[in-house]
Structures are given as structure tokens and as C-alpha cells.
Amino acid sequence: MRNPDELRALVEAYLSELVLTPELHGQAESMRYALSVGGKRVRPVICLATVEAAGCDAEVALPAAAAVELVHNFSLVHDDLPALDDDAVRRGRPSVWAEYGEAIAILAGDGLLAEAFRLALSYPTPAVGRELAQATLGMIGGQYLDITGNAPDEATLHKLKTGCLFAVSVALALWVAEVPLGEQAPWRAFGDELGLLFQIVDDILDGDGYVVTHGVDGARALADDAAERAHARLAAVPADTSVLADIVSGLSARTF
């Protein structure tokens, strides 16, 4: 089994060589720019680590892992737009709309989303595409609750807005590895914990969200609880989940 850094290298190589649909013409440039801004590729790495834990080679899950990353980047491109977060900078570089204009950025996000489903639908089972669609819709619903201020509570907001793409990173790997639905419950329970852990630690680093509502110490305690639950969920999975456990520890300390 490969460590997170090795899995990340697989993801980067796959994304760099990904052939986008020719009909996109020049639109592909802004899409590649969005992907090149980087990040730690946490979601696709989780997908690859899960498929290896389930007994398959990571390479077989690369299209699914990349699909999750493309959906994530679609959301970032659209989030940065003036109509939403109005962020002109993304990870130290001009955001897509600041670099190419708003119209091209909207199309870039659209293109990333469509390419994600092209990849997800490359598998024999339609379950991969269906699962990704459900998660994407949940993420969009979470964004709606966020911008309208209509979220019933903090947990619901973050389970949708952040948690859906973490949970689906695990779920897609299960379908790719052909884990029977009746055996997926402990894996999925683990996936459900990841998004909350990531969000709380992210808020601690940014000084908002859970820090505002619970204070720094309270948010840290919530993150520790989420990490403990994630490790406990992994303990119930009948497989070698040591790499996934390392990822949880890295997310908790934000070293990964």
C-alpha cells in the first residue's frame, strides 16, 4: 500500500495528462488553470487510499478520484465569482475569474463538472456516476443554505457543503472496488466523519466558523472528537486501513 504522498503523486500525474474533450476548444485553458492552482488533493487521495484498503490497485480508481477533484474545483471556481465570495485570489494566484473574466470562469466551472461526470461514467457500473451526482447536489444544497443563511444548524450546513465530497471520496472507491452494498456500511460511516473533521480544522486555521461559535479550545475539542470517531469507524472496517488512519491523523493536525 502506498502512502499519501505517493498517492498524491499518482493524482497529479493523472490530472496533468488528462485529455479534455476536444469540443471545449480554448475553454480547456481556463479549466487546466483551475486545476493547476493546486492544493493537497485530499479528496482524490482518500479515494485512492480507500480502494487500496479494499484490495484493488489505486490506478483503477484514478478516473473516480479525478472526478471528485474536478467537482471540488468546479465549486471553487464558482465560489470565487463576484456573485458569491468575490475572491480575486486563490492559493496565491489570481482566481479563474480574475485571470480570464467572469464569463469564462462560469464556463470553466461548467466544463469541470461535465468532465467529472464523463470520468465517473467510464466505469461499467452506473453507481459511480449516480453516487457522485448525489454528493454534488448535496454540496450545492449546502452552498445554498450558506449564502441564504437558511441552514437549520451548523452540522447540517457542513455535512452538505463540505462533508458530501469527503464521504463520496470513500463511496466511489467502494463501487470501483466492487465492495457489495451490504458490506459498505462501516466504510461509509468512516467517510461521513471526514468532512466534519476537515471543516473544523479549517475553521481553526482561518479563525472563523466553529471558532466563532465554540471558541478556539472548543473547536479544537470538536476536531479531536471527530478524529477519534473517524479512527473508531476505521477500526470497524475489516481491512488494512493504516494509510487511511494516517490521513485522519494528518487532517487533524493539518499536516496532510
Secondary structure, 3 states (H helix, E strand, C coil): CCCHHHHHHHHHHHHHHCCCCHHHCCHHHHHHHHHHCCCCCHHHHHHHHHHHHCCCCHHHHHHHHHHHHHHHHHHHHHHCCCCCCCCCEECCEECHHHHHCHHHHHHHHHHHHHHHHHHHCCCCCCHHHHHHHHHHHHHHHHHHHHHHCCCCCHHHHHHHHHHHHHHHHHHHHHHHCCCCHHHCHHHHHHHHHHHHHHHHHHHHHHCCCHHHHHHHHHHHHHHHHHHHHHHHHHHCCCCCCHHHHHHHHHHHHCCC
